[in-house]
Amino acid sequence: MVWHPDPPGMDAWLPVYYAVARGNGGEPDAGRRLAGWARAAGFDDVRASTSSWCFATPDERAWWAESWGGRLARSAVADTAVAGGHATRDELARIHAGWRAWAAAEDGWFAVLHGEIVCRA
């Protein structure tokens, strides 16, 4: 994931997200590992590709900022981040403020790259 601009608080979001996801047994960077996992599972014919999302319009930025920034401010993700020692409530509030600042930036955009595979046995 990449974004512009990079207001204070935005960089703090990613490490908290990674820690919570991994603490819950997930892998936030799974897309880049899919082809290797498929081959390790015994697939010989693995076709890798990507798709992407881009949030750039004012409405898209507002929605994405509340989706992620809001989630870290007031949700089970926020509770898990605090309980796991990954962030304090004040830090989560600063991250949310960073998301809101990013969304308000006229030249703001956020891109998400998705790894994809098709496997044939």
DSSP file (Angstrom, degrees, kcal/mol; ACC not computed):
  #  RESIDUE AA STRUCTURE BP1 BP2  ACC     N-H-->O    O-->H-N    N-H-->O    O-->H-N    TCO  KAPPA ALPHA  PHI   PSI    X-CA   Y-CA   Z-CA
    1    1 A M              0   0    0      0, 0.0     2,-0.3     0, 0.0   111,-0.2   0.000 360.0 360.0 360.0 136.6    0.0    0.0    0.0
    2    2 A V  E     +A  111   0A   0    109,-1.9   109,-3.1     2,-0.0     2,-0.3  -0.972 360.0 177.7-136.6 152.6    1.2    3.5   -0.9
    3    3 A W  E     -A  110   0A   0     -2,-0.3   107,-0.2   107,-0.2   105,-0.1  -0.973  18.5-115.1-151.7 163.4   -0.3    6.9   -0.4
    4    4 A H  E    S+A  109   0A   0    105,-2.3   105,-2.6    -2,-0.3     2,-0.2  -0.969  82.9  28.1-151.1 141.9    0.2   10.6   -0.8
    5    5 A P  S    S-     0   0    0      0, 0.0   104,-0.1     0, 0.0   100,-0.1   0.692  72.1-147.4 -73.2-175.5    0.5   12.9    1.0
    6    6 A D        -     0   0    0     -2,-0.2     3,-0.1   102,-0.0     5,-0.1  -0.675  20.9-176.7-120.9  74.7    1.9   11.5    4.2
    7    7 A P    >   -     0   0    0      0, 0.0     3,-2.0     0, 0.0     4,-0.5  -0.266  44.3 -76.2 -69.1 159.3    0.5   13.5    7.1
    8    8 A P  T 3  S+     0   0    0      0, 0.0    93,-0.2     0, 0.0     0, 0.0  -0.283 120.4  31.9 -52.9 136.5    1.6   12.8   10.6
    9    9 A G  T 3> S+     0   0    0     -3,-0.1     4,-0.8    89,-0.1    90,-0.1  -0.072  93.4  90.4 105.3 -32.6   -0.1    9.6   11.9
   10   10 A M  H X> S+     0   0    0     -3,-2.0     3,-1.0     1,-0.2     4,-0.8   0.922  85.9  50.2 -66.5 -43.4   -0.4    7.8    8.6
   11   11 A D  H 34 S+     0   0    0     -4,-0.5     3,-0.2     1,-0.3    -1,-0.2   0.828 105.6  58.5 -63.9 -29.8    3.0    6.0    8.9
   12   12 A A  H 3> S+     0   0    0      1,-0.2     4,-1.2     2,-0.2    -1,-0.3   0.743  95.2  67.5 -70.2 -22.0    2.0    4.8   12.4
   13   13 A W  H <X S+     0   0    0     -3,-1.0     4,-2.7    -4,-0.8    -1,-0.2   0.929  92.4  56.0 -64.4 -47.2   -1.0    3.1   11.0
   14   14 A L  H  X S+     0   0    0     -4,-0.8     4,-2.8    -3,-0.2     5,-0.2   0.899 105.8  47.9 -61.5 -46.8    0.7    0.4    9.0
   15   15 A P  H  > S+     0   0    0      0, 0.0     4,-2.3     0, 0.0    -1,-0.2   0.884 114.1  48.6 -61.9 -35.1    2.8   -1.2   11.9
   16   16 A V  H  X S+     0   0    0     -4,-1.2     4,-2.6     2,-0.2     5,-0.2   0.937 111.8  49.0 -67.8 -45.5   -0.3   -1.3   14.1
   17   17 A Y  H  X S+     0   0    0     -4,-2.7     4,-2.7     1,-0.2     5,-0.2   0.936 112.9  47.6 -57.6 -48.0   -2.3   -2.9   11.3
   18   18 A Y  H  X S+     0   0    0     -4,-2.8     4,-2.8     1,-0.2     5,-0.3   0.922 112.3  49.3 -60.3 -45.3    0.4   -5.5   10.7
   19   19 A A  H  X S+     0   0    0     -4,-2.3     4,-2.3    -5,-0.2    -1,-0.2   0.911 113.9  44.9 -63.5 -43.0    0.7   -6.3   14.4
   20   20 A V  H  X S+     0   0    0     -4,-2.6     4,-1.5     2,-0.2     6,-0.2   0.936 114.5  48.4 -66.9 -46.0   -3.0   -6.7   14.9
   21   21 A A  H  <>S+     0   0    0     -4,-2.7     5,-2.8    -5,-0.2     3,-0.3   0.933 116.3  42.6 -60.5 -46.8   -3.4   -8.8   11.8
   22   22 A R  H ><5S+     0   0    0     -4,-2.8     3,-1.7     1,-0.2    -1,-0.2   0.876 110.4  56.6 -69.3 -36.1   -0.5  -11.1   12.6
   23   23 A G  H 3<5S+     0   0    0     -4,-2.3    -1,-0.2    -5,-0.3    -2,-0.2   0.792 105.4  52.7 -63.6 -27.0   -1.6  -11.3   16.3
   24   24 A N  T 3<5S-     0   0    0     -4,-1.5    -1,-0.3    -3,-0.3    -2,-0.2   0.339 128.0-100.1 -88.4   5.9   -5.0  -12.5   15.1
   25   25 A G  T < 5S+     0   0    0     -3,-1.7    -3,-0.2     1,-0.3     2,-0.1   0.561  84.4 122.8  89.1   8.6   -3.2  -15.3   13.0
   26   26 A G      < -     0   0    0     -5,-2.8    -1,-0.3    -6,-0.2     3,-0.1  -0.433  57.6-135.4 -96.8 173.5   -3.5  -13.5    9.7
   27   27 A E    >   -     0   0    0     -2,-0.1     3,-1.5     1,-0.1     4,-0.1  -0.905   9.8-166.7-129.9 102.2   -0.8  -12.4    7.2
   28   28 A P  T 3  S+     0   0    0      0, 0.0     3,-0.3     0, 0.0    -1,-0.1   0.698  90.5  50.6 -66.0 -17.7   -1.4   -8.9    5.9
   29   29 A D  T >  S+     0   0    0      1,-0.2     3,-0.7     2,-0.1     4,-0.4  -0.120  71.7 127.1-106.2  35.9    1.1   -9.4    3.1
   30   30 A A  G X>  +     0   0    0     -3,-1.5     3,-1.7     1,-0.2     4,-0.9   0.841  59.0  68.7 -63.0 -35.2   -0.4  -12.7    1.9
   31   31 A G  G >4 S+     0   0    0      1,-0.3     3,-0.7    -3,-0.3     4,-0.4   0.867  98.0  50.3 -55.2 -39.8   -0.8  -11.6   -1.7
   32   32 A R  G <4 S+     0   0    0     -3,-0.7    -1,-0.3     1,-0.2     4,-0.2   0.647 113.5  47.3 -74.3 -12.4    3.0  -11.6   -2.3
   33   33 A R  G <> S+     0   0    0     -3,-1.7     4,-2.6    -4,-0.4     5,-0.2   0.512  82.9  95.6-103.2  -7.6    3.2  -15.1   -0.9
   34   34 A L  H <X S+     0   0    0     -4,-0.9     4,-2.7    -3,-0.7     5,-0.2   0.889  83.4  49.1 -56.3 -47.7    0.3  -16.8   -2.7
   35   35 A A  H  > S+     0   0    0     -4,-0.4     4,-2.3     1,-0.2    -1,-0.2   0.917 113.9  46.9 -61.3 -43.2    2.4  -18.3   -5.6
   36   36 A G  H  > S+     0   0    0     -4,-0.2     4,-2.5     2,-0.2    -1,-0.2   0.906 112.2  49.8 -64.8 -41.9    4.9  -19.7   -3.1
   37   37 A W  H  X S+     0   0    0     -4,-2.6     4,-1.5     2,-0.2    -2,-0.2   0.906 110.7  50.8 -62.3 -41.0    2.2  -21.1   -0.9
   38   38 A A  H  <>S+     0   0    0     -4,-2.7     5,-2.2    -5,-0.2     4,-0.2   0.923 111.6  46.5 -64.5 -43.7    0.5  -22.7   -3.9
   39   39 A R  H ><5S+     0   0    0     -4,-2.3     3,-1.6     1,-0.2    -1,-0.2   0.905 110.7  52.8 -65.0 -40.4    3.7  -24.4   -5.1
   40   40 A A  H 3<5S+     0   0    0     -4,-2.5    -1,-0.2     1,-0.3    -2,-0.2   0.796 104.3  57.6 -64.3 -27.2    4.4  -25.6   -1.5
   41   41 A A  T 3<5S-     0   0    0     -4,-1.5    -1,-0.3    -5,-0.2    -2,-0.2   0.478 129.7 -96.4 -81.7  -2.2    0.9  -27.1   -1.5
   42   42 A G  T < 5S+     0   0    0     -3,-1.6     2,-0.4     1,-0.3    -3,-0.2   0.476  75.5 141.9 105.4   2.8    1.9  -29.1   -4.6
   43   43 A F      < -     0   0    0     -5,-2.2    -1,-0.3     1,-0.2     3,-0.1  -0.634  24.2-178.6 -79.3 133.6    0.5  -27.1   -7.5
   44   44 A D  S    S+     0   0    0     76,-0.5     2,-1.0    -2,-0.4    -1,-0.2   0.765  72.8  60.4 -96.4 -33.7    2.7  -27.1  -10.6
   45   45 A D  E     +B  120   0A   0     75,-1.1    75,-2.2     2,-0.0     2,-0.5  -0.802  67.2 159.9-101.5  95.7    0.7  -24.7  -12.7
   46   46 A V  E     -B  119   0A   0     -2,-1.0     2,-0.6    73,-0.2    73,-0.2  -0.972  20.8-166.4-121.9 119.4    0.4  -21.4  -10.9
   47   47 A R  E     -B  118   0A   0     71,-2.9    71,-1.8    -2,-0.5     2,-0.3  -0.925  10.7-161.6-108.5 116.2   -0.4  -18.2  -12.7
   48   48 A A  E     +B  117   0A   0     -2,-0.6     2,-0.3    69,-0.2    69,-0.2  -0.737  20.0 151.0 -99.4 145.5    0.2  -15.1  -10.7
   49   49 A S  E     -B  116   0A   0     67,-2.4    67,-2.6    -2,-0.3     2,-0.3  -0.903  26.6-134.0-153.3-178.8   -1.3  -11.7  -11.4
   50   50 A T  E     -B  115   0A   0     -2,-0.3     2,-0.3    65,-0.2    65,-0.2  -0.952  10.9-172.9-139.5 160.7   -2.3   -8.5   -9.7
   51   51 A S  E     -B  114   0A   0     63,-1.6    63,-3.4    -2,-0.3     2,-0.3  -0.908  17.3-151.6-139.3 170.8   -5.1   -6.0   -9.5
   52   52 A S  E     -B  113   0A   0     -2,-0.3     2,-0.4    61,-0.2    61,-0.2  -0.972  11.3-144.9-145.1 159.4   -5.2   -2.7   -7.7
   53   53 A W  E     -B  112   0A   0     59,-2.3    59,-2.3    -2,-0.3     2,-0.4  -0.923  14.1-167.8-115.7 147.6   -7.5   -0.2   -6.0
   54   54 A C  E     -B  111   0A   0     -2,-0.4     2,-0.7    57,-0.2    57,-0.2  -0.977   6.6-164.5-138.2 126.6   -6.9    3.5   -6.1
   55   55 A F  E     +B  110   0A   0     55,-2.7    55,-1.3    -2,-0.4    -2,-0.0  -0.927  37.4 131.6-109.6 108.6   -8.8    5.9   -3.8
   56   56 A A        +     0   0    0     -2,-0.7    -1,-0.1    53,-0.2    52,-0.1   0.622  38.6  86.8-134.1 -26.5   -8.4    9.4   -5.2
   57   57 A T  S  > S-     0   0    0      1,-0.1     4,-3.0    50,-0.1     5,-0.3  -0.384  86.0-108.4 -76.5 161.3  -11.7   11.3   -5.5
   58   58 A P  H  > S+     0   0    0      0, 0.0     4,-2.3     0, 0.0     5,-0.2   0.908 120.9  46.9 -55.3 -42.5  -12.9   13.3   -2.5
   59   59 A D  H  > S+     0   0    0      2,-0.2     4,-2.3     1,-0.2     5,-0.2   0.916 113.2  48.1 -67.2 -42.2  -15.7   10.7   -1.9
   60   60 A E  H  > S+     0   0    0      2,-0.2     4,-2.8     1,-0.2     5,-0.2   0.922 113.1  48.3 -62.7 -44.1  -13.3    7.7   -2.2
   61   61 A R  H  X S+     0   0    0     -4,-3.0     4,-2.7     2,-0.2     5,-0.2   0.919 111.3  50.0 -63.6 -43.3  -10.8    9.3    0.1
   62   62 A A  H  X S+     0   0    0     -4,-2.3     4,-1.8    -5,-0.3    -1,-0.2   0.922 113.8  45.5 -61.4 -44.2  -13.5   10.1    2.7
   63   63 A W  H  X S+     0   0    0     -4,-2.3     4,-2.3     2,-0.2    -2,-0.2   0.940 115.4  45.6 -64.6 -47.8  -14.8    6.6    2.6
   64   64 A W  H  X S+     0   0    0     -4,-2.8     4,-2.5     1,-0.2     5,-0.4   0.882 110.9  53.9 -65.3 -38.9  -11.4    4.9    2.8
   65   65 A A  H  X>S+     0   0    0     -4,-2.7     4,-1.9    -5,-0.2     5,-0.9   0.898 113.3  41.8 -63.8 -40.3  -10.2    7.2    5.6
   66   66 A E  I  <>S+     0   0    0     -4,-1.8     5,-0.5     3,-0.2     4,-0.3   0.836 110.7  58.0 -76.0 -31.0  -13.2    6.3    7.7
   67   67 A S  I  <5S+     0   0    0     -4,-2.3     4,-0.4    -5,-0.2    -2,-0.2   0.952 126.1  16.7 -60.5 -49.1  -12.9    2.6    6.8
   68   68 A W  I  X5S+     0   0    0     -4,-2.5     4,-1.9     2,-0.2    -2,-0.2   0.911 131.6  43.2 -92.7 -50.4   -9.3    2.4    8.1
   69   69 A G  I  X5S+     0   0    0     -4,-1.9     4,-0.8    -5,-0.4    -3,-0.2   0.920 118.4  46.4 -62.9 -42.8   -8.8    5.4   10.3
   70   70 A G  I  ><S+     0   0    0     -5,-0.9     4,-2.4    -4,-0.3     3,-0.5   0.873 108.0  56.9 -66.3 -37.4  -12.2    5.0   11.9
   71   71 A R  H  4<S+     0   0    0     -5,-0.5     7,-0.8    -4,-0.4    -1,-0.2   0.882 108.4  47.3 -61.2 -38.5  -11.7    1.3   12.4
   72   72 A L  H  < S+     0   0    0     -4,-1.9    -1,-0.2     1,-0.2    -2,-0.2   0.657 114.3  47.9 -78.9 -13.4   -8.5    2.0   14.3
   73   73 A A  H  < S+     0   0    0     -4,-0.8    -2,-0.2    -3,-0.5    -1,-0.2   0.816 128.9   9.2 -91.9 -34.1  -10.3    4.6   16.4
   74   74 A R  S  < S+     0   0    0     -4,-2.4     2,-0.3    -5,-0.1    -1,-0.2  -0.565 100.8  74.0-154.5  79.9  -13.4    2.7   17.4
   75   75 A S  S  > S-     0   0    0     -3,-0.2     4,-2.2    -2,-0.1     5,-0.1  -0.960  90.1 -78.9-167.2-179.1  -13.8   -1.0   16.7
   76   76 A A  H  > S+     0   0    0     -2,-0.3     4,-2.6     1,-0.2     5,-0.2   0.822 127.2  60.0 -63.1 -30.1  -12.7   -4.4   17.7
   77   77 A V  H  > S+     0   0    0      2,-0.2     4,-2.4     1,-0.2    -1,-0.2   0.931 105.9  46.9 -62.5 -44.3   -9.4   -3.7   15.8
   78   78 A A  H  > S+     0   0    0     -7,-0.8     4,-2.3     2,-0.2     5,-0.2   0.925 111.9  50.2 -62.0 -45.2   -8.8   -0.7   18.1
   79   79 A D  H  X S+     0   0    0     -4,-2.2     4,-2.9     1,-0.2    -2,-0.2   0.908 112.0  48.0 -60.4 -42.3   -9.6   -2.8   21.2
   80   80 A T  H  X S+     0   0    0     -4,-2.6     4,-2.4     2,-0.2     6,-0.3   0.889 109.2  53.4 -65.9 -40.0   -7.2   -5.5   20.0
   81   81 A A  H  <>S+     0   0    0     -4,-2.4     5,-2.3     2,-0.2     6,-1.2   0.915 114.6  41.1 -61.6 -42.9   -4.4   -3.0   19.2
   82   82 A V  H ><5S+     0   0    0     -4,-2.3     3,-1.4     4,-0.2    -2,-0.2   0.941 115.4  49.2 -70.9 -47.6   -4.7   -1.5   22.7
   83   83 A A  H 3<5S+     0   0    0     -4,-2.9    -2,-0.2     1,-0.3    -1,-0.2   0.849 111.7  50.6 -61.5 -34.3   -5.0   -4.9   24.5
   84   84 A G  T 3<5S-     0   0    0     -4,-2.4    -1,-0.3    -5,-0.2    -2,-0.2   0.482 113.9-116.8 -83.0  -2.1   -2.0   -6.3   22.6
   85   85 A G  T < 5S+     0   0    0     -3,-1.4    -3,-0.2     2,-0.3    -2,-0.1   0.700  80.2 124.0  75.9  18.4    0.1   -3.3   23.5
   86   86 A H  S   <S-     0   0    0     -5,-2.3     2,-0.3    -6,-0.3    -4,-0.2   0.719  80.1  -9.6 -83.5 -22.1    0.5   -2.2   19.8
   87   87 A A        -     0   0    0     -6,-1.2    -1,-0.3    -9,-0.1    -2,-0.3  -0.973  64.3-119.3-167.0 157.6   -0.9    1.3   20.4
   88   88 A T     >  -     0   0    0     -2,-0.3     4,-2.4    -3,-0.1     5,-0.2  -0.579  37.6-106.7 -94.8 166.9   -2.5    3.5   23.0
   89   89 A R  H  > S+     0   0    0      1,-0.2     4,-2.2     2,-0.2     5,-0.1   0.891 123.2  53.2 -60.1 -38.5   -5.9    5.1   22.5
   90   90 A D  H  > S+     0   0    0      2,-0.2     4,-2.0     1,-0.2    -1,-0.2   0.907 108.4  49.1 -63.7 -41.1   -4.1    8.5   22.1
   91   91 A E  H  > S+     0   0    0      1,-0.2     4,-2.3     2,-0.2    -2,-0.2   0.910 110.5  50.6 -64.3 -41.0   -1.9    7.0   19.4
   92   92 A L  H  X S+     0   0    0     -4,-2.4     4,-2.4     1,-0.2    -1,-0.2   0.873 108.1  52.9 -64.2 -36.6   -5.0    5.5   17.6
   93   93 A A  H  X S+     0   0    0     -4,-2.2     4,-2.2     2,-0.2    -1,-0.2   0.890 109.2  49.4 -65.3 -38.5   -6.6    9.0   17.8
   94   94 A R  H  X S+     0   0    0     -4,-2.0     4,-2.1     2,-0.2    -2,-0.2   0.884 109.9  51.1 -67.1 -37.9   -3.5   10.5   16.1
   95   95 A I  H  X S+     0   0    0     -4,-2.3     4,-2.2     2,-0.2    -2,-0.2   0.932 110.0  49.6 -62.7 -44.8   -3.6    7.8   13.4
   96   96 A H  H  X S+     0   0    0     -4,-2.4     4,-2.3     1,-0.2    -2,-0.2   0.903 109.3  51.9 -61.3 -41.1   -7.3    8.6   12.8
   97   97 A A  H  X S+     0   0    0     -4,-2.2     4,-2.4     1,-0.2    -1,-0.2   0.887 107.7  52.9 -62.7 -38.0   -6.4   12.3   12.6
   98   98 A G  H  X S+     0   0    0     -4,-2.1     4,-2.5     2,-0.2    -2,-0.2   0.910 108.0  50.4 -62.2 -42.3   -3.7   11.5   10.0
   99   99 A W  H  X S+     0   0    0     -4,-2.2     4,-2.6     2,-0.2    -2,-0.2   0.913 110.6  49.2 -60.8 -43.1   -6.3    9.6    7.9
  100  100 A R  H  X S+     0   0    0     -4,-2.3     4,-1.6     2,-0.2    -2,-0.2   0.897 111.0  50.0 -65.7 -38.7   -8.7   12.5    8.1
  101  101 A A  H  X S+     0   0    0     -4,-2.4     4,-0.7     2,-0.2    -2,-0.2   0.908 111.0  49.7 -64.8 -41.2   -5.8   14.9    7.0
  102  102 A W  H >< S+     0   0    0     -4,-2.5     3,-1.2     1,-0.2    -2,-0.2   0.940 109.7  50.9 -61.6 -46.1   -4.9   12.6    4.1
  103  103 A A  H 3< S+     0   0    0     -4,-2.6    -1,-0.2     1,-0.3    -2,-0.2   0.825 108.0  53.4 -62.0 -31.8   -8.6   12.4    3.0
  104  104 A A  H 3< S+     0   0    0     -4,-1.6     2,-0.4    -5,-0.2    -1,-0.3   0.621  83.1 106.8 -79.2 -13.0   -8.8   16.2    3.0
  105  105 A A    X<  -     0   0    0     -3,-1.2     3,-1.9    -4,-0.7  -101,-0.1  -0.529  66.6-144.5 -72.9 125.9   -5.8   16.7    0.8
  106  106 A E  T 3  S+     0   0    0     -2,-0.4    -1,-0.2     1,-0.3    -4,-0.0   0.832 101.4  41.6 -58.9 -34.3   -6.8   17.7   -2.7
  107  107 A D  T 3  S+     0   0    0      2,-0.0    -1,-0.3   -50,-0.0     2,-0.1   0.166  89.3 134.1 -99.8  18.2   -4.0   15.7   -4.3
  108  108 A G    <   +     0   0    0     -3,-1.9     2,-0.3    -6,-0.2   -47,-0.1  -0.377  22.7 161.7 -71.0 144.0   -4.5   12.7   -2.0
  109  109 A W  E     -A    4   0A   0   -105,-2.6  -105,-2.3  -104,-0.1     2,-0.4  -0.972  20.6-159.6-155.3 155.8   -4.5    9.2   -3.3
  110  110 A F  E     -AB   3  55A   0    -55,-1.3   -55,-2.7    -2,-0.3     2,-0.4  -0.994   9.6-162.9-140.1 127.8   -4.1    5.7   -1.8
  111  111 A A  E     -AB   2  54A   0   -109,-3.1  -109,-1.9    -2,-0.4     2,-0.5  -0.930   4.2-167.9-118.6 139.0   -3.2    2.6   -3.8
  112  112 A V  E     - B   0  53A   0    -59,-2.3   -59,-2.3    -2,-0.4     2,-0.5  -0.990   9.7-153.4-124.8 122.7   -3.5   -1.0   -2.8
  113  113 A L  E     - B   0  52A   0     -2,-0.5     2,-0.5   -61,-0.2   -61,-0.2  -0.832  10.2-156.9 -96.5 132.2   -1.9   -3.8   -4.8
  114  114 A H  E     - B   0  51A   0    -63,-3.4   -63,-1.6    -2,-0.5     2,-0.3  -0.937   6.7-143.7-112.5 124.7   -3.6   -7.2   -4.7
  115  115 A G  E     - B   0  50A   0     -2,-0.5     2,-0.3   -65,-0.2   -65,-0.2  -0.670  25.2-177.7 -81.3 141.2   -1.7  -10.4   -5.4
  116  116 A E  E     - B   0  49A   0    -67,-2.6   -67,-2.4    -2,-0.3     2,-0.3  -0.975   9.3-171.4-139.2 150.7   -3.8  -13.1   -7.2
  117  117 A I  E     - B   0  48A   0     -2,-0.3     2,-0.4   -69,-0.2   -69,-0.2  -0.986  14.6-159.1-140.0 153.3   -3.2  -16.6   -8.4
  118  118 A V  E     - B   0  47A   0    -71,-1.8   -71,-2.9    -2,-0.3     2,-0.4  -0.997  21.7-166.4-125.5 127.7   -5.0  -19.2  -10.4
  119  119 A C  E     - B   0  46A   0     -2,-0.4     2,-0.4   -73,-0.2   -73,-0.2  -0.910   8.6-167.8-118.8 141.4   -3.8  -22.8   -9.8
  120  120 A R  E       B   0  45A   0    -75,-2.2   -75,-1.1    -2,-0.4   -76,-0.5  -0.993 360.0 360.0-127.8 136.0   -4.5  -25.9  -11.8
  121  121 A A              0   0    0     -2,-0.4    -1,-0.1   -78,-0.1    -2,-0.0   0.447 360.0 360.0 -87.3 360.0   -3.8  -29.4  -10.6
